[in-house]
Amino acid sequence: MAIDVATVRKVAKLARIAEPEARLESLVQELNGILTWIELLEEVDTDGVEPMTSVVHQGLPMREDVVTEGGDPAKVLANAPKTVKDFFVVPKVVE
């Protein structure tokens, strides 16, 4: 797959990147070099090679749902800057 100046101009517009016309030709060369390198990677035989890491075969650790009383309010509110009874007091943010 080869990239031309029109494609680079279109991608730059879609990405909202302002590139001067003088720079477009060098970008064409750079992007074509990157695509050539990627095409070389496609030739590598990876049959039978196990992935080094994958989240596909891992399950999430599960814990039992346990109903609790929520803890001691005095301990929960101990570091709160301001409290009223057993509630946090926060500054008003909506007028």
DAVEN-V160525 format. One line per field, one symbol per residue. ss: DSSP state (H for helix, E for strand, C for the rest). phi: phi as a letter, one per 20 degrees, with the letter a starting at -180 (. if undefined). A space follows every 10 residues. Layout:
ss: ???
phi: ???
//
This chain:
ss: CCCCHHHHHH HHHHCCCCCC HHHHHHHHHH HHHHHHHHHH HHCCCCCCCC CCCCCCCCCC CCCCCCCCCC CCHHHHCCCC CCEECCEECC CCCCC
phi: .dddffffff ffffeldedf gfeffffgff ffffffffff ffefedfnef ffbaefedef fdcffcecfn nfgfffegef fbccldcfdc ffdde
//
